[in-house]
Amino acid sequence: MSMKDAIYQLYENRVSRSLERSRLPRHVGVILDGNRRWARMIGESAAHGHRAGADKISEFLTWCDEAGIELVTLWLLSTENMSRDESEIKELVDIIVSTVERLAHVGHWRLHHVGDLKVLDEENRERLLKAIDFTKDSDGPLVNVAVGYSGRSEITEAVRALILQKAGEGMTPQEIADTVCDEEIEAHLYTRGQPDPDLVIRTSGEQRLSGFMPWQTVHSEYYFCEAYWPDFRRTDFLRALRSYEMRDRRHGR
């Protein structure tokens, strides 16, 4: 171990010991950003960056386990990403699905899909669903894999499903409008039954949510990290937790 690594290890241990577990987030959402820019920075292809980012995921989830985080949402692929170059998307989707398969076969985490699987071709859709189903009996932490996710589309689909449900019960348009409430819309979201994210981390220095869970993050705390996702360290994660721990959450009050 180099002197630099030893110093980082000492620093990480000090920060970790200082955290008060009862004040840490229950649900952490992550916008894994910066894979392509990281790859360009070192003169490599976008696919190389996506693979490096994928390799970081299991390490990150281990850090979450160590901190006692019960639920993690990983935004792996947005619907907007699908407009990229066809060859890049083909490689990216294969990397993502392969990553989910590896996570599933670890046998520790219980995986749940968040998003619209219609953006994937049939083969990758079946691979993803099979991997997620493989974890259904796991009693480990829950991990949402957001693939084909759009926050606007999630809300639109939730409202559409609710309207169809009420119409199927024989309600008139006016009766539907008069009875729709937040709780009913929430019951049709991808994350129904789950606690909202307490903390959202975004890497790469970008300070925006880009449509990440707009309904669920209304009272979330945000932490923006300058590091690109492949370079995200345990030190960065612990700093995010320390920042969260020090905040006075008001939940809109």
CYANA upper distance limits for C-alpha pairs under 8 A (distance plus 0.5 A):
  1 MET  CA      5 ASP  CA      6.55
  1 MET  CA      6 ALA  CA      6.89
  2 SER  CA      6 ALA  CA      6.69
  3 MET  CA      7 ILE  CA      6.72
  4 LYS  CA      8 TYR  CA      6.80
  5 ASP  CA      9 GLN  CA      6.59
  6 ALA  CA     10 LEU  CA      6.77
  7 ILE  CA     11 TYR  CA      6.67
  8 TYR  CA     12 GLU  CA      6.51
  8 TYR  CA    235 THR  CA      8.05
  9 GLN  CA     13 ASN  CA      6.65
 10 LEU  CA     14 ARG  CA      6.73
 11 TYR  CA     15 VAL  CA      6.75
 11 TYR  CA    235 THR  CA      8.38
 12 GLU  CA     16 SER  CA      6.46
 12 GLU  CA    234 ARG  CA      7.88
 12 GLU  CA    235 THR  CA      6.16
 12 GLU  CA    238 LEU  CA      7.77
 13 ASN  CA     17 ARG  CA      6.58
 14 ARG  CA     18 SER  CA      6.79
 15 VAL  CA     19 LEU  CA      7.09
 15 VAL  CA    238 LEU  CA      7.21
 15 VAL  CA    239 ARG  CA      8.16
 15 VAL  CA    242 ARG  CA      8.16
 16 SER  CA    238 LEU  CA      7.09
 19 LEU  CA     24 LEU  CA      8.28
 19 LEU  CA    241 LEU  CA      8.28
 19 LEU  CA    242 ARG  CA      7.00
 19 LEU  CA    245 GLU  CA      8.00
 20 GLU  CA     24 LEU  CA      7.32
 20 GLU  CA    245 GLU  CA      8.03
 21 ARG  CA     67 ALA  CA      7.90
 21 ARG  CA     68 GLY  CA      8.10
 23 ARG  CA    245 GLU  CA      6.12
 24 LEU  CA     69 ILE  CA      8.28
 24 LEU  CA    241 LEU  CA      7.11
 24 LEU  CA    244 TYR  CA      7.70
 24 LEU  CA    245 GLU  CA      6.39
 25 PRO  CA     69 ILE  CA      7.15
 25 PRO  CA    198 ASP  CA      5.93
 25 PRO  CA    199 LEU  CA      6.82
 25 PRO  CA    241 LEU  CA      8.19
 25 PRO  CA    244 TYR  CA      8.13
 26 ARG  CA     68 GLY  CA      8.47
 26 ARG  CA     69 ILE  CA      5.86
 26 ARG  CA     70 GLU  CA      6.00
 26 ARG  CA     71 LEU  CA      6.85
 26 ARG  CA    197 PRO  CA      8.09
 26 ARG  CA    198 ASP  CA      7.03
 27 HIS  CA     69 ILE  CA      6.98
 27 HIS  CA     70 GLU  CA      6.75
 27 HIS  CA     71 LEU  CA      5.10
 27 HIS  CA     72 VAL  CA      6.14
 27 HIS  CA     73 THR  CA      8.19
 27 HIS  CA    195 PRO  CA      7.49
 27 HIS  CA    196 ASP  CA      7.32
 27 HIS  CA    197 PRO  CA      5.22
 27 HIS  CA    198 ASP  CA      5.92
 27 HIS  CA    199 LEU  CA      7.22
 28 VAL  CA     69 ILE  CA      7.84
 28 VAL  CA     71 LEU  CA      6.91
 28 VAL  CA     72 VAL  CA      5.40
 28 VAL  CA     73 THR  CA      6.85
 28 VAL  CA    197 PRO  CA      6.00
 28 VAL  CA    198 ASP  CA      6.60
 28 VAL  CA    199 LEU  CA      5.46
 28 VAL  CA    200 VAL  CA      6.29
 28 VAL  CA    201 ILE  CA      7.98
 29 GLY  CA     72 VAL  CA      6.17
 29 GLY  CA     73 THR  CA      5.02
 29 GLY  CA     74 LEU  CA      6.69
 29 GLY  CA     75 TRP  CA      8.29
 29 GLY  CA    197 PRO  CA      6.44
 29 GLY  CA    198 ASP  CA      8.42
 29 GLY  CA    199 LEU  CA      6.72
 29 GLY  CA    200 VAL  CA      5.04
 29 GLY  CA    201 ILE  CA      6.74
 30 VAL  CA     72 VAL  CA      8.09
 30 VAL  CA     73 THR  CA      6.59
 30 VAL  CA     74 LEU  CA      5.66
 30 VAL  CA     75 TRP  CA      6.73
 30 VAL  CA    200 VAL  CA      6.16
 30 VAL  CA    201 ILE  CA      5.34
 30 VAL  CA    202 ARG  CA      6.38
 31 ILE  CA     74 LEU  CA      7.08
 31 ILE  CA     75 TRP  CA      5.82
 31 ILE  CA     76 LEU  CA      8.20
 31 ILE  CA    200 VAL  CA      8.06
 31 ILE  CA    201 ILE  CA      6.74
 31 ILE  CA    202 ARG  CA      5.20
 31 ILE  CA    203 THR  CA      7.17
 31 ILE  CA    209 LEU  CA      8.44
 31 ILE  CA    212 PHE  CA      8.20
 32 LEU  CA     53 GLY  CA      8.31
 32 LEU  CA     74 LEU  CA      7.66
 32 LEU  CA     75 TRP  CA      6.86
 32 LEU  CA     76 LEU  CA      7.29
 32 LEU  CA    202 ARG  CA      6.90
 32 LEU  CA    203 THR  CA      6.57
 32 LEU  CA    229 TRP  CA      6.15
 33 ASP  CA    202 ARG  CA      7.20
 33 ASP  CA    203 THR  CA      5.77
 33 ASP  CA    204 SER  CA      6.09
 33 ASP  CA    228 TYR  CA      6.89
 33 ASP  CA    229 TRP  CA      6.11
 34 GLY  CA     38 TRP  CA      6.42
 34 GLY  CA    203 THR  CA      7.32
 34 GLY  CA    204 SER  CA      5.54
 34 GLY  CA    228 TYR  CA      5.08
 34 GLY  CA    229 TRP  CA      6.03
 34 GLY  CA    230 PRO  CA      8.14
 35 ASN  CA     39 ALA  CA      6.77
 35 ASN  CA     46 ALA  CA      7.75
 35 ASN  CA     49 GLY  CA      5.17
 35 ASN  CA     50 HIS  CA      5.96
 35 ASN  CA     52 ALA  CA      7.99
 35 ASN  CA     53 GLY  CA      6.47
 35 ASN  CA    228 TYR  CA      7.02
 35 ASN  CA    229 TRP  CA      6.59
 35 ASN  CA    230 PRO  CA      6.88
 36 ARG  CA     40 ARG  CA      6.73
 36 ARG  CA     45 SER  CA      8.19
 36 ARG  CA     46 ALA  CA      5.42
 36 ARG  CA     47 ALA  CA      8.36
 36 ARG  CA     49 GLY  CA      5.89
 36 ARG  CA     50 HIS  CA      7.41
 37 ARG  CA     41 MET  CA      6.57
 37 ARG  CA     49 GLY  CA      8.36
 37 ARG  CA    228 TYR  CA      8.10
 38 TRP  CA     42 ILE  CA      7.17
 38 TRP  CA     49 GLY  CA      6.82
 38 TRP  CA    228 TYR  CA      6.64
 38 TRP  CA    230 PRO  CA      7.72
 39 ALA  CA     43 GLY  CA      6.63
 39 ALA  CA     44 GLU  CA      5.36
 39 ALA  CA     45 SER  CA      6.45
 39 ALA  CA     46 ALA  CA      6.39
 39 ALA  CA     48 HIS  CA      6.96
 39 ALA  CA     49 GLY  CA      5.17
 40 ARG  CA     44 GLU  CA      6.13
 40 ARG  CA     45 SER  CA      7.33
 40 ARG  CA     46 ALA  CA      7.84
 44 GLU  CA     48 HIS  CA      6.75
 44 GLU  CA     49 GLY  CA      7.84
 45 SER  CA     49 GLY  CA      7.18
 46 ALA  CA     50 HIS  CA      6.78
 46 ALA  CA     88 GLU  CA      7.76
 47 ALA  CA     51 ARG  CA      6.64
 47 ALA  CA     88 GLU  CA      7.41
 47 ALA  CA     91 GLU  CA      7.02
 47 ALA  CA     92 LEU  CA      7.21
 48 HIS  CA     52 ALA  CA      6.72
 49 GLY  CA     53 GLY  CA      6.63
 49 GLY  CA    230 PRO  CA      7.92
 50 HIS  CA     54 ALA  CA      6.59
 50 HIS  CA     92 LEU  CA      7.11
 50 HIS  CA     95 ILE  CA      7.75
 51 ARG  CA     55 ASP  CA      6.69
 51 ARG  CA     95 ILE  CA      7.02
 52 ALA  CA     56 LYS  CA      7.04
 52 ALA  CA    230 PRO  CA      6.13
 53 GLY  CA     57 ILE  CA      7.43
 53 GLY  CA    229 TRP  CA      6.52
 53 GLY  CA    230 PRO  CA      5.16
 54 ALA  CA     95 ILE  CA      7.71
 54 ALA  CA     96 ILE  CA      7.59
 54 ALA  CA     99 THR  CA      6.82
 55 ASP  CA     59 GLU  CA      8.05
 55 ASP  CA     99 THR  CA      8.45
 55 ASP  CA    230 PRO  CA      8.48
 56 LYS  CA     60 PHE  CA      6.66
 56 LYS  CA    229 TRP  CA      8.25
 56 LYS  CA    230 PRO  CA      6.66
 56 LYS  CA    232 PHE  CA      8.49
 57 ILE  CA     61 LEU  CA      6.71
 58 SER  CA     62 THR  CA      6.72
 58 SER  CA    103 LEU  CA      7.50
 59 GLU  CA     63 TRP  CA      7.03
 60 PHE  CA     64 CYS  CA      6.91
 60 PHE  CA    234 ARG  CA      8.06
 61 LEU  CA     65 ASP  CA      6.71
 61 LEU  CA     72 VAL  CA      8.42
 62 THR  CA     66 GLU  CA      6.77
 63 TRP  CA     67 ALA  CA      6.85
 63 TRP  CA    234 ARG  CA      7.42
 63 TRP  CA    237 PHE  CA      8.46
 64 CYS  CA     68 GLY  CA      6.72
 64 CYS  CA     69 ILE  CA      5.68
 64 CYS  CA     72 VAL  CA      8.48
 65 ASP  CA     69 ILE  CA      6.34
 65 ASP  CA     70 GLU  CA      8.18
 65 ASP  CA    141 PRO  CA      8.08
 69 ILE  CA    141 PRO  CA      8.03
 70 GLU  CA    141 PRO  CA      5.58
 70 GLU  CA    142 LEU  CA      6.97
 71 LEU  CA    141 PRO  CA      6.35
 71 LEU  CA    142 LEU  CA      5.37
 71 LEU  CA    143 VAL  CA      6.30
 71 LEU  CA    144 ASN  CA      8.21
 72 VAL  CA    141 PRO  CA      8.42
 72 VAL  CA    142 LEU  CA      7.01
 72 VAL  CA    143 VAL  CA      5.36
 72 VAL  CA    144 ASN  CA      6.66
 73 THR  CA    143 VAL  CA      6.23
 73 THR  CA    144 ASN  CA      4.95
 73 THR  CA    145 VAL  CA      6.66
 73 THR  CA    146 ALA  CA      7.51
 74 LEU  CA    143 VAL  CA      7.87
 74 LEU  CA    144 ASN  CA      6.60
 74 LEU  CA    145 VAL  CA      5.76
 74 LEU  CA    146 ALA  CA      6.37
 75 TRP  CA    145 VAL  CA      6.94
 75 TRP  CA    146 ALA  CA      5.14
 75 TRP  CA    147 VAL  CA      7.30
 75 TRP  CA    149 TYR  CA      8.07
 75 TRP  CA    212 PHE  CA      8.33
 76 LEU  CA     96 ILE  CA      7.54
 76 LEU  CA    145 VAL  CA      7.23
 76 LEU  CA    146 ALA  CA      6.08
 76 LEU  CA    147 VAL  CA      6.09
 77 LEU  CA     81 ASN  CA      6.86
 77 LEU  CA    146 ALA  CA      6.95
 77 LEU  CA    147 VAL  CA      5.12
 77 LEU  CA    148 GLY  CA      5.90
 77 LEU  CA    149 TYR  CA      6.97
 78 SER  CA     82 MET  CA      7.67
 78 SER  CA    146 ALA  CA      8.18
 78 SER  CA    147 VAL  CA      6.85
 78 SER  CA    148 GLY  CA      5.38
 78 SER  CA    149 TYR  CA      5.16
 78 SER  CA    150 SER  CA      6.41
 79 THR  CA     83 SER  CA      8.31
 79 THR  CA    119 VAL  CA      7.78
 79 THR  CA    148 GLY  CA      5.37
 79 THR  CA    149 TYR  CA      6.17
 79 THR  CA    150 SER  CA      6.39
 80 GLU  CA    150 SER  CA      8.34
 81 ASN  CA     89 ILE  CA      8.21
 82 MET  CA     89 ILE  CA      6.94
 82 MET  CA    119 VAL  CA      8.22
 84 ARG  CA     88 GLU  CA      7.41
 84 ARG  CA     89 ILE  CA      6.84
 85 ASP  CA     89 ILE  CA      6.76
 86 GLU  CA     90 LYS  CA      6.65
 87 SER  CA     91 GLU  CA      6.92
 88 GLU  CA     92 LEU  CA      6.48
 89 ILE  CA     93 VAL  CA      6.42
 90 LYS  CA     94 ASP  CA      6.84
 91 GLU  CA     95 ILE  CA      6.68
 92 LEU  CA     96 ILE  CA      6.66
 93 VAL  CA     97 VAL  CA      6.59
 93 VAL  CA    120 LEU  CA      8.40
 93 VAL  CA    124 ASN  CA      8.26
 94 ASP  CA     98 SER  CA      6.47
 94 ASP  CA    124 ASN  CA      7.89
 95 ILE  CA     99 THR  CA      6.56
 96 ILE  CA    100 VAL  CA      6.81
 97 VAL  CA    101 GLU  CA      6.73
 97 VAL  CA    124 ASN  CA      7.24
 97 VAL  CA    127 ARG  CA      7.49
 97 VAL  CA    128 LEU  CA      6.30
 98 SER  CA    102 ARG  CA      6.76
 99 THR  CA    103 LEU  CA      6.75
100 VAL  CA    104 ALA  CA      6.61
100 VAL  CA    128 LEU  CA      7.42
100 VAL  CA    131 ALA  CA      7.21
100 VAL  CA    132 ILE  CA      8.23
100 VAL  CA    145 VAL  CA      8.35
101 GLU  CA    105 HIS  CA      6.79
101 GLU  CA    127 ARG  CA      8.25
101 GLU  CA    128 LEU  CA      7.60
101 GLU  CA    131 ALA  CA      5.67
101 GLU  CA    132 ILE  CA      8.37
102 ARG  CA    106 VAL  CA      6.93
103 LEU  CA    107 GLY  CA      7.85
103 LEU  CA    109 TRP  CA      7.71
104 ALA  CA    108 HIS  CA      8.08
104 ALA  CA    109 TRP  CA      7.43
104 ALA  CA    110 ARG  CA      8.15
104 ALA  CA    111 LEU  CA      7.70
104 ALA  CA    131 ALA  CA      6.15
104 ALA  CA    132 ILE  CA      7.09
104 ALA  CA    134 PHE  CA      7.01
104 ALA  CA    135 THR  CA      6.39
105 HIS  CA    131 ALA  CA      8.30
105 HIS  CA    134 PHE  CA      8.28
107 GLY  CA    135 THR  CA      7.16
107 GLY  CA    138 SER  CA      7.36
108 HIS  CA    135 THR  CA      8.49
108 HIS  CA    138 SER  CA      6.88
108 HIS  CA    139 ASP  CA      7.98
108 HIS  CA    140 GLY  CA      5.82
108 HIS  CA    141 PRO  CA      8.08
109 TRP  CA    135 THR  CA      7.42
109 TRP  CA    138 SER  CA      6.89
109 TRP  CA    139 ASP  CA      7.93
109 TRP  CA    140 GLY  CA      5.35
109 TRP  CA    141 PRO  CA      5.82
109 TRP  CA    142 LEU  CA      6.46
109 TRP  CA    143 VAL  CA      7.02
110 ARG  CA    132 ILE  CA      8.13
110 ARG  CA    135 THR  CA      5.54
110 ARG  CA    136 LYS  CA      6.57
110 ARG  CA    137 ASP  CA      7.95
110 ARG  CA    138 SER  CA      5.81
110 ARG  CA    139 ASP  CA      7.36
110 ARG  CA    140 GLY  CA      6.46
110 ARG  CA    141 PRO  CA      6.63
110 ARG  CA    142 LEU  CA      5.29
110 ARG  CA    143 VAL  CA      6.53
111 LEU  CA    132 ILE  CA      5.82
111 LEU  CA    133 ASP  CA      8.44
111 LEU  CA    135 THR  CA      6.60
111 LEU  CA    136 LYS  CA      7.78
111 LEU  CA    142 LEU  CA      6.44
111 LEU  CA    143 VAL  CA      5.41
111 LEU  CA    144 ASN  CA      6.38
111 LEU  CA    145 VAL  CA      7.38
112 HIS  CA    132 ILE  CA      6.83
112 HIS  CA    142 LEU  CA      7.77
112 HIS  CA    143 VAL  CA      6.66
112 HIS  CA    144 ASN  CA      5.23
112 HIS  CA    145 VAL  CA      6.60
113 HIS  CA    132 ILE  CA      7.86
113 HIS  CA    144 ASN  CA      6.18
113 HIS  CA    145 VAL  CA      5.57
113 HIS  CA    146 ALA  CA      6.53
113 HIS  CA    147 VAL  CA      7.60
113 HIS  CA    190 TYR  CA      8.46
114 VAL  CA    144 ASN  CA      6.69
114 VAL  CA    145 VAL  CA      6.37
114 VAL  CA    146 ALA  CA      4.97
114 VAL  CA    147 VAL  CA      6.83
114 VAL  CA    148 GLY  CA      8.32
114 VAL  CA    149 TYR  CA      7.05
114 VAL  CA    190 TYR  CA      6.05
114 VAL  CA    191 THR  CA      7.67
115 GLY  CA    146 ALA  CA      6.16
115 GLY  CA    147 VAL  CA      5.99
115 GLY  CA    148 GLY  CA      5.47
115 GLY  CA    149 TYR  CA      4.60
115 GLY  CA    150 SER  CA      7.41
115 GLY  CA    154 GLU  CA      7.74
115 GLY  CA    190 TYR  CA      7.44
116 ASP  CA    147 VAL  CA      7.62
116 ASP  CA    148 GLY  CA      5.55
116 ASP  CA    149 TYR  CA      6.62
117 LEU  CA    125 ARG  CA      6.80
117 LEU  CA    147 VAL  CA      7.65
117 LEU  CA    148 GLY  CA      6.57
118 LYS  CA    125 ARG  CA      8.29
118 LYS  CA    148 GLY  CA      8.37
119 VAL  CA    148 GLY  CA      6.51
120 LEU  CA    124 ASN  CA      6.68
120 LEU  CA    125 ARG  CA      6.13
120 LEU  CA    148 GLY  CA      8.21
121 ASP  CA    125 ARG  CA      6.53
122 GLU  CA    126 GLU  CA      6.62
123 GLU  CA    127 ARG  CA      6.77
124 ASN  CA    128 LEU  CA      6.56
125 ARG  CA    129 LEU  CA      6.72
126 GLU  CA    130 LYS  CA      6.48
127 ARG  CA    131 ALA  CA      6.72
128 LEU  CA    132 ILE  CA      6.77
129 LEU  CA    133 ASP  CA      6.52
130 LYS  CA    134 PHE  CA      6.68
131 ALA  CA    135 THR  CA      7.53
132 ILE  CA    136 LYS  CA      7.42
149 TYR  CA    153 SER  CA      8.30
149 TYR  CA    154 GLU  CA      8.07
150 SER  CA    154 GLU  CA      6.63
150 SER  CA    211 GLY  CA      6.81
150 SER  CA    212 PHE  CA      7.62
150 SER  CA    213 MET  CA      8.39
151 GLY  CA    155 ILE  CA      7.02
151 GLY  CA    211 GLY  CA      5.42
151 GLY  CA    212 PHE  CA      6.11
151 GLY  CA    213 MET  CA      5.59
151 GLY  CA    214 PRO  CA      6.34
151 GLY  CA    215 TRP  CA      8.20
152 ARG  CA    156 THR  CA      6.67
152 ARG  CA    211 GLY  CA      7.36
152 ARG  CA    214 PRO  CA      8.13
153 SER  CA    157 GLU  CA      6.41
154 GLU  CA    158 ALA  CA      6.61
154 GLU  CA    189 LEU  CA      6.93
154 GLU  CA    190 TYR  CA      7.56
155 ILE  CA    159 VAL  CA      6.69
155 ILE  CA    185 ILE  CA      8.34
155 ILE  CA    189 LEU  CA      7.37
155 ILE  CA    215 TRP  CA      7.98
156 THR  CA    160 ARG  CA      6.60
157 GLU  CA    161 ALA  CA      6.50
157 GLU  CA    189 LEU  CA      8.45
158 ALA  CA    162 LEU  CA      6.68
158 ALA  CA    185 ILE  CA      6.40
158 ALA  CA    186 GLU  CA      8.12
158 ALA  CA    188 HIS  CA      5.27
158 ALA  CA    189 LEU  CA      5.95
159 VAL  CA    163 ILE  CA      6.65
159 VAL  CA    185 ILE  CA      6.57
159 VAL  CA    188 HIS  CA      8.05
160 ARG  CA    164 LEU  CA      6.72
161 ALA  CA    165 GLN  CA      6.59
161 ALA  CA    188 HIS  CA      7.48
162 LEU  CA    166 LYS  CA      6.73
162 LEU  CA    184 GLU  CA      7.80
162 LEU  CA    185 ILE  CA      7.30
162 LEU  CA    188 HIS  CA      7.44
163 ILE  CA    167 ALA  CA      6.49
163 ILE  CA    176 ILE  CA      7.38
164 LEU  CA    168 GLY  CA      6.47
165 GLN  CA    169 GLU  CA      6.97
166 LYS  CA    170 GLY  CA      7.23
166 LYS  CA    171 MET  CA      6.27
166 LYS  CA    176 ILE  CA      6.95
167 ALA  CA    171 MET  CA      5.61
167 ALA  CA    172 THR  CA      7.30
167 ALA  CA    173 PRO  CA      8.18
167 ALA  CA    176 ILE  CA      8.04
171 MET  CA    175 GLU  CA      6.29
171 MET  CA    176 ILE  CA      6.69
172 THR  CA    176 ILE  CA      6.67
173 PRO  CA    177 ALA  CA      6.71
174 GLN  CA    178 ASP  CA      6.59
175 GLU  CA    179 THR  CA      6.70
176 ILE  CA    180 VAL  CA      6.59
180 VAL  CA    184 GLU  CA      7.12
180 VAL  CA    185 ILE  CA      8.06
181 CYS  CA    185 ILE  CA      7.07
182 ASP  CA    186 GLU  CA      6.64
183 GLU  CA    187 ALA  CA      6.75
184 GLU  CA    188 HIS  CA      7.38
185 ILE  CA    189 LEU  CA      7.23
186 GLU  CA    191 THR  CA      8.49
186 GLU  CA    192 ARG  CA      6.52
187 ALA  CA    192 ARG  CA      5.59
187 ALA  CA    193 GLY  CA      7.71
188 HIS  CA    192 ARG  CA      6.81
196 ASP  CA    216 GLN  CA      5.68
196 ASP  CA    217 THR  CA      7.07
196 ASP  CA    220 SER  CA      8.19
197 PRO  CA    216 GLN  CA      7.19
197 PRO  CA    217 THR  CA      6.59
197 PRO  CA    220 SER  CA      6.42
198 ASP  CA    217 THR  CA      8.22
198 ASP  CA    219 HIS  CA      8.04
198 ASP  CA    220 SER  CA      5.33
198 ASP  CA    221 GLU  CA      6.58
199 LEU  CA    220 SER  CA      6.02
199 LEU  CA    221 GLU  CA      5.28
199 LEU  CA    222 TYR  CA      6.24
199 LEU  CA    223 TYR  CA      7.84
199 LEU  CA    244 TYR  CA      7.63
200 VAL  CA    220 SER  CA      7.28
200 VAL  CA    221 GLU  CA      6.72
200 VAL  CA    222 TYR  CA      5.34
200 VAL  CA    223 TYR  CA      6.69
201 ILE  CA    222 TYR  CA      6.50
201 ILE  CA    223 TYR  CA      5.33
201 ILE  CA    224 PHE  CA      6.39
201 ILE  CA    225 CYS  CA      7.83
201 ILE  CA    240 ALA  CA      7.98
202 ARG  CA    206 GLU  CA      7.74
202 ARG  CA    207 GLN  CA      8.08
202 ARG  CA    209 LEU  CA      8.37
202 ARG  CA    222 TYR  CA      8.36
202 ARG  CA    223 TYR  CA      6.95
202 ARG  CA    224 PHE  CA      5.51
202 ARG  CA    225 CYS  CA      6.65
203 THR  CA    224 PHE  CA      6.54
203 THR  CA    225 CYS  CA      5.26
203 THR  CA    226 GLU  CA      6.51
203 THR  CA    227 ALA  CA      6.26
203 THR  CA    228 TYR  CA      6.04
203 THR  CA    229 TRP  CA      6.13
203 THR  CA    232 PHE  CA      8.01
204 SER  CA    224 PHE  CA      8.40
204 SER  CA    225 CYS  CA      6.74
204 SER  CA    226 GLU  CA      5.41
204 SER  CA    227 ALA  CA      5.53
204 SER  CA    228 TYR  CA      4.69
204 SER  CA    229 TRP  CA      7.04
205 GLY  CA    224 PHE  CA      6.64
205 GLY  CA    225 CYS  CA      5.94
205 GLY  CA    226 GLU  CA      4.46
205 GLY  CA    227 ALA  CA      7.19
205 GLY  CA    228 TYR  CA      8.09
206 GLU  CA    224 PHE  CA      7.57
206 GLU  CA    226 GLU  CA      8.19
207 GLN  CA    224 PHE  CA      6.69
212 PHE  CA    217 THR  CA      8.45
213 MET  CA    217 THR  CA      6.39
214 PRO  CA    218 VAL  CA      7.05
216 GLN  CA    220 SER  CA      8.36
219 HIS  CA    251 HIS  CA      5.69
219 HIS  CA    252 GLY  CA      7.03
220 SER  CA    251 HIS  CA      8.49
221 GLU  CA    244 TYR  CA      7.51
221 GLU  CA    249 ARG  CA      8.40
223 TYR  CA    240 ALA  CA      6.62
223 TYR  CA    243 SER  CA      8.28
223 TYR  CA    244 TYR  CA      8.45
225 CYS  CA    236 ASP  CA      7.88
227 ALA  CA    231 ASP  CA      6.36
227 ALA  CA    232 PHE  CA      6.17
228 TYR  CA    232 PHE  CA      6.80
232 PHE  CA    236 ASP  CA      6.80
232 PHE  CA    237 PHE  CA      8.16
233 ARG  CA    237 PHE  CA      7.01
234 ARG  CA    238 LEU  CA      6.62
235 THR  CA    239 ARG  CA      6.68
236 ASP  CA    240 ALA  CA      6.79
237 PHE  CA    241 LEU  CA      6.87
238 LEU  CA    242 ARG  CA      6.58
239 ARG  CA    243 SER  CA      6.54
240 ALA  CA    244 TYR  CA      6.70
241 LEU  CA    245 GLU  CA      6.54
242 ARG  CA    246 MET  CA      6.81
243 SER  CA    247 ARG  CA      7.18
